[in-house]
Amino acid sequence: MAHDELPEWARVNRARWDELVDVHLASEMYDLADLRAGAGRLVAIDEVELPLIAPEGWQGLRVLHLQCHFGADSLVFAQRGAEVVGLDFSMPAVKQARALAEELGLGERARFVCANLYDARHALPEPESFDVVYTSWGTIGWLPDIAEWARIIAWFLKPDGRLYFADGHPAAFVFDEPALDAPAALLDGGPALFPPARYGYFDETPLDIDEDGDYADPDAQVENSRTIEFMHPLGATVTALIDAGLTIDFLHEHDAVPWQMFSVLERRGDGLWGWPVTAWLPLGMSLAATRR
């Protein structure tokens, strides 16, 4: 699909993510030292849960990584012996992913395709060919149609193939930024920490947001500060996957996420960001599902 044929949400968000590639490559959050040393790791939640998806390891499995950004996580699977295809709508991100794969000697096991997720069937016409679909942390909030997302996942999975999906918890996404007296408010029960919700949990209207900075670098100066994002209640996401023919294997809620979602969160020893005192609200969620 040509750039001028894209819907507004895709044009606006792609411009933002095109610009963020260099910001993220320069950030501490996306440190590639371990990956370049041959020992790349995913975020702590994924590392704990993914052995449940592939208990015998990744050697020889075909993995499709949807919304793969510049491919760092995709290449972790390739280092572990999987054949990986990463898909992302940002060409600067895909070019960086391809260059990184070649640098690491993983070009034969990792392929990267540039396409809008909703064009994935046309860009990658390989139905029922993947053992695992992986999509994790900061993905579906950029997508308007969660039912079609689920159908695309089911289309690519082999029978008995499995999905692993993790993201911020939609209950946390209704809030903007906590007040400054975080520890005291948390000790008093938590909710006093926050002003009234900024977004509706069940809001079907796209969220047109214009904010400076970036989650990986709050001080980043970006020209494309506007984004268009979408709320997806947890029940809607789970139901979409069931309707697409997948069986939910587990659904977990987490009190931490891989980025500083709110300024009051504190970094833990496992690299995740969690509440400073009382974990009163879920920050993340993850699930696994199998195509029967």
VMD Tcl script that draws the C-alpha trace (Angstrom):
set ca {
  {0.00 0.00 0.00}
  {1.43 3.38 -1.03}
  {2.12 5.95 1.70}
  {-0.65 8.28 0.49}
  {-3.15 5.39 0.53}
  {-2.62 4.66 4.19}
  {-5.33 5.72 6.66}
  {-4.48 8.70 8.84}
  {-3.70 6.63 11.93}
  {-1.12 4.61 10.00}
  {0.49 7.67 8.34}
  {0.77 9.57 11.61}
  {2.08 6.64 13.62}
  {4.50 5.50 10.95}
  {6.07 8.96 10.79}
  {6.55 8.80 14.55}
  {8.10 5.33 14.51}
  {10.31 6.14 11.54}
  {11.81 8.95 13.59}
  {12.12 6.89 16.77}
  {14.47 4.31 15.26}
  {17.54 6.51 15.78}
  {16.27 7.68 19.19}
  {15.93 4.09 20.38}
  {19.26 2.95 18.97}
  {20.94 5.70 20.99}
  {19.00 4.97 24.20}
  {20.09 2.95 27.22}
  {16.80 1.06 27.14}
  {17.66 -0.57 23.82}
  {21.25 -1.47 24.71}
  {22.39 -4.10 22.18}
  {25.60 -5.16 23.95}
  {24.30 -8.58 25.02}
  {22.81 -9.25 21.60}
  {26.10 -8.36 19.92}
  {27.90 -10.65 22.36}
  {25.73 -13.56 21.23}
  {23.63 -13.67 24.40}
  {20.61 -11.52 23.64}
  {17.75 -11.58 26.12}
  {14.12 -10.55 26.09}
  {12.46 -8.64 28.92}
  {12.18 -10.52 32.20}
  {8.47 -11.40 31.91}
  {8.97 -12.92 28.46}
  {12.05 -14.87 29.56}
  {10.06 -16.46 32.38}
  {7.01 -17.33 30.29}
  {8.36 -18.27 26.86}
  {9.70 -21.66 28.04}
  {6.01 -22.50 28.53}
  {5.53 -21.85 24.81}
  {8.56 -23.80 23.60}
  {9.61 -26.14 26.43}
  {12.07 -28.00 24.19}
  {13.78 -24.82 23.03}
  {13.71 -22.75 19.85}
  {15.99 -24.77 17.60}
  {14.28 -25.32 14.25}
  {11.04 -23.49 15.10}
  {9.58 -20.91 12.73}
  {8.73 -17.68 14.56}
  {6.75 -14.74 13.20}
  {7.39 -11.52 15.11}
  {4.66 -8.98 14.41}
  {5.44 -5.27 14.91}
  {9.11 -6.15 15.40}
  {10.53 -2.57 15.38}
  {14.26 -2.79 14.49}
  {14.45 -6.50 15.13}
  {16.40 -6.80 18.38}
  {13.94 -9.24 19.95}
  {13.50 -11.11 16.67}
  {17.23 -11.76 16.60}
  {17.19 -13.20 20.12}
  {15.04 -16.04 18.75}
  {17.41 -16.43 15.80}
  {20.38 -16.67 18.18}
  {18.54 -19.49 19.93}
  {18.15 -21.45 16.72}
  {14.78 -20.36 15.37}
  {14.00 -19.27 11.82}
  {12.47 -15.83 12.26}
  {10.41 -13.49 10.13}
  {9.91 -9.99 11.50}
  {7.26 -7.63 10.17}
  {7.03 -3.90 10.80}
  {5.50 -0.90 9.01}
  {8.56 1.33 9.39}
  {11.09 1.00 6.59}
  {13.89 2.68 8.61}
  {13.26 0.08 11.33}
  {13.27 -2.80 8.85}
  {16.49 -1.56 7.22}
  {18.13 -1.41 10.64}
  {16.86 -4.91 11.46}
  {18.33 -6.29 8.24}
  {21.66 -4.57 8.87}
  {21.77 -5.87 12.44}
  {21.01 -9.41 11.27}
  {23.90 -9.27 8.82}
  {26.24 -7.78 11.43}
  {25.45 -10.65 13.80}
  {25.77 -13.34 11.15}
  {22.06 -14.18 11.40}
  {20.98 -13.15 7.92}
  {20.17 -16.72 6.91}
  {17.89 -17.26 9.91}
  {16.19 -13.86 10.13}
  {14.14 -12.15 7.43}
  {12.48 -8.76 7.80}
  {9.47 -7.52 5.84}
  {8.11 -3.97 5.72}
  {4.31 -3.87 5.73}
  {1.34 -2.54 7.63}
  {0.17 -5.35 9.89}
  {-3.22 -5.46 8.17}
  {-1.44 -6.14 4.87}
  {0.53 -9.03 6.36}
  {-1.27 -11.76 4.39}
  {-0.28 -10.08 1.11}
  {3.25 -9.14 2.17}
  {3.96 -12.58 3.58}
  {1.72 -15.16 1.85}
  {2.67 -18.10 4.05}
  {-0.53 -19.37 5.73}
  {-0.26 -21.97 8.48}
  {3.54 -21.89 8.33}
  {4.67 -20.68 11.76}
  {5.10 -22.59 14.99}
  {4.98 -19.42 17.08}
  {3.65 -15.90 16.61}
  {5.27 -13.45 19.00}
  {4.10 -9.87 19.57}
  {5.09 -8.07 22.69}
  {5.10 -4.74 24.55}
  {3.62 -1.72 22.81}
  {1.77 -3.30 19.90}
  {-2.03 -3.40 19.80}
  {-2.44 0.15 21.10}
  {-1.43 1.27 17.60}
  {-4.06 -0.90 15.88}
  {-7.75 -0.01 15.41}
  {-9.16 -3.46 14.62}
  {-8.36 -6.10 17.24}
  {-10.59 -8.75 15.64}
  {-8.64 -8.59 12.38}
  {-5.37 -8.68 14.33}
  {-6.49 -11.94 15.90}
  {-7.57 -13.42 12.55}
  {-4.18 -12.59 11.04}
  {-2.41 -14.38 13.88}
  {-4.60 -17.46 13.41}
  {-4.01 -17.39 9.63}
  {-0.23 -17.61 10.07}
  {-0.14 -20.27 12.79}
  {0.20 -23.95 12.03}
  {-2.37 -26.24 13.65}
  {-1.24 -26.46 17.28}
  {0.95 -23.41 16.71}
  {1.09 -20.95 19.58}
  {0.80 -17.24 20.17}
  {2.68 -15.34 22.87}
  {1.41 -11.81 23.48}
  {2.42 -9.35 26.21}
  {1.64 -5.67 26.61}
  {0.74 -2.92 29.00}
  {-2.46 -3.62 30.90}
  {-5.41 -1.66 29.48}
  {-6.56 -0.77 33.01}
  {-3.36 1.25 33.45}
  {-3.68 2.97 30.08}
  {-6.72 4.97 31.21}
  {-4.49 7.16 33.38}
  {-2.21 9.99 32.42}
  {0.57 10.89 34.87}
  {0.46 10.32 38.65}
  {0.76 13.08 41.22}
  {4.19 13.86 42.66}
  {3.56 12.59 46.21}
  {3.62 9.00 45.01}
  {4.93 7.02 48.02}
  {2.58 8.67 50.52}
  {-0.40 8.22 48.26}
  {0.45 4.58 47.67}
  {0.69 3.94 51.40}
  {-2.76 5.48 51.76}
  {-4.19 2.90 49.36}
  {-2.97 3.69 45.89}
  {-5.81 5.31 43.91}
  {-5.26 8.70 45.55}
  {-2.03 8.78 43.58}
  {-3.88 9.49 40.35}
  {-6.08 12.26 39.02}
  {-9.31 11.18 37.31}
  {-8.80 8.84 34.36}
  {-7.86 10.64 31.15}
  {-9.14 7.97 28.78}
  {-12.16 5.71 28.88}
  {-11.47 2.00 29.29}
  {-14.25 1.16 26.83}
  {-13.64 4.17 24.58}
  {-13.91 3.21 20.91}
  {-12.88 6.67 19.70}
  {-9.24 6.91 18.51}
  {-7.02 8.80 20.94}
  {-5.28 11.72 19.22}
  {-2.26 12.42 21.41}
  {0.48 15.04 21.05}
  {3.29 14.74 23.59}
  {6.98 15.55 23.71}
  {9.65 12.99 24.53}
  {9.54 9.23 24.26}
  {9.25 6.28 26.64}
  {12.87 5.26 25.94}
  {14.20 8.83 26.25}
  {11.90 11.39 27.95}
  {14.24 14.18 26.87}
  {14.19 13.26 23.18}
  {13.30 16.07 20.81}
  {11.02 14.67 18.12}
  {9.34 16.42 15.22}
  {6.60 13.81 14.94}
  {5.13 14.18 18.40}
  {1.56 13.26 17.43}
  {0.22 9.71 17.64}
  {-3.18 8.07 17.13}
  {-3.78 5.23 19.57}
  {-6.58 2.84 20.48}
  {-7.99 1.37 23.68}
  {-8.60 -2.39 23.71}
  {-10.26 -3.79 26.86}
  {-8.72 -7.04 28.01}
  {-11.96 -8.93 27.46}
  {-12.18 -7.72 23.87}
  {-8.64 -8.90 23.12}
  {-9.19 -12.35 24.63}
  {-12.56 -12.77 22.91}
  {-11.09 -11.75 19.54}
  {-8.49 -14.52 19.82}
  {-11.13 -17.09 20.81}
  {-13.37 -16.01 17.92}
  {-10.39 -16.43 15.56}
  {-10.07 -20.07 16.58}
  {-7.44 -19.94 19.31}
  {-7.64 -21.54 22.75}
  {-6.33 -19.43 25.62}
  {-3.65 -21.35 27.52}
  {-2.94 -18.74 30.18}
  {-3.66 -15.12 30.99}
  {-1.37 -13.38 33.48}
  {-1.44 -9.89 34.96}
  {1.76 -8.20 36.12}
  {2.68 -5.42 38.55}
  {5.56 -4.25 36.35}
  {6.40 -3.39 32.73}
  {9.64 -3.01 30.70}
  {9.43 0.79 30.47}
  {8.70 3.64 32.90}
  {4.99 3.88 32.17}
  {4.58 6.49 34.93}
  {7.25 8.70 36.46}
  {6.58 7.26 39.95}
  {7.56 3.73 38.91}
  {10.92 2.45 40.12}
  {13.35 0.17 38.34}
  {13.65 -3.29 39.84}
  {16.57 -5.70 39.82}
  {15.08 -7.63 36.91}
  {15.04 -4.50 34.72}
  {11.28 -4.01 34.95}
  {9.55 -0.90 36.29}
  {7.13 -1.38 39.20}
  {5.29 0.48 41.92}
  {7.48 2.00 44.66}
  {5.36 0.73 47.57}
  {2.04 -1.03 46.95}
  {1.23 -2.82 43.70}
  {-2.40 -1.74 43.66}
  {-2.99 -1.66 39.91}
  {-1.84 -4.10 37.19}
  {0.65 -2.54 34.79}
  {1.19 -5.42 32.35}
  {-0.51 -8.51 30.98}
  {0.52 -11.54 28.99}
  {-1.17 -14.52 27.43}
  {-0.53 -17.63 25.43}
  {-2.97 -19.21 23.02}
  {-2.97 -22.25 20.74}
  {-4.54 -22.64 17.33}
  {-6.49 -25.90 17.37}
}
mol new
graphics top color blue
foreach p $ca { graphics top sphere $p radius 0.5 }
foreach p [lrange $ca 0 end-1] q [lrange $ca 1 end] { graphics top cylinder $p $q radius 0.2 }
display resetview
